[in-house]
Amino acid sequence: VYIDFFNTTLKSSIPAISQVKFVKSVDFFTIDKNNLSVELNLSNNVSYDIFYLTNPGRLVIDIQ
């Protein structure tokens, strides 16, 4: 799963995330000074739903 975030930056390095239940790894890539891309490498045979909730606003990635 690839997600691009616009008008977003990383202020510092983030520790490596790996081997979490359904997620093999999460990688962050700076596209340019205002844009960031995130790559979620998922385990085999998983499904996911991505949706947005309000109040407070948030992006939800439900991995099963």
C-alpha positions as CSV (number, residue, x, y, z in Angstrom):
1,V,0.0,0.0,0.0
2,Y,1.4,3.4,-1.0
3,I,0.1,6.6,0.5
4,D,1.3,10.1,-0.5
5,F,0.9,13.0,1.9
6,F,1.0,16.5,0.5
7,N,2.1,19.6,2.5
8,T,3.7,17.2,5.1
9,T,7.3,16.7,6.2
10,L,9.2,14.6,8.7
11,K,11.0,16.7,11.3
12,S,13.3,13.8,12.4
13,S,14.0,10.2,11.7
14,I,11.5,7.6,12.7
15,P,12.6,4.2,14.1
16,A,12.1,1.2,11.9
17,I,8.8,-0.5,12.1
18,S,8.8,-4.2,11.1
19,Q,7.1,-7.5,11.8
20,V,3.9,-6.1,13.4
21,K,1.1,-8.7,13.1
22,F,0.0,-8.0,9.5
23,V,2.7,-5.5,8.5
24,K,6.1,-6.6,7.4
25,S,7.5,-3.0,7.3
26,V,6.7,0.7,6.9
27,D,9.0,2.8,4.8
28,F,9.0,6.6,4.6
29,F,10.3,8.5,1.5
30,T,10.6,12.2,1.1
31,I,9.4,13.2,-2.3
32,D,10.4,16.8,-1.9
33,K,10.5,19.4,0.9
34,N,6.7,19.4,1.3
35,N,5.6,15.9,0.3
36,L,6.0,12.5,1.8
37,S,5.3,9.0,0.6
38,V,4.7,6.0,2.9
39,E,5.0,2.4,1.8
40,L,3.2,-0.3,3.9
41,N,4.6,-3.8,3.1
42,L,1.8,-6.2,4.2
43,S,2.0,-9.9,5.0
44,N,0.5,-12.3,2.5
45,N,-3.2,-13.0,2.5
46,V,-4.4,-9.9,4.2
47,S,-7.2,-7.6,3.3
48,Y,-7.5,-3.9,4.1
49,D,-10.0,-1.1,4.0
50,I,-8.9,2.6,3.9
51,F,-11.4,5.3,4.9
52,Y,-11.6,8.7,6.4
53,L,-13.4,9.6,9.7
54,T,-14.3,13.1,10.9
55,N,-14.4,14.7,14.4
56,P,-11.5,14.4,14.8
57,G,-10.4,14.0,11.2
58,R,-8.2,10.9,10.6
59,L,-7.3,8.4,7.9
60,V,-8.0,4.8,9.0
61,I,-6.2,1.8,7.5
62,D,-8.0,-1.3,8.7
63,I,-5.8,-4.4,8.1
64,Q,-7.3,-7.9,8.6
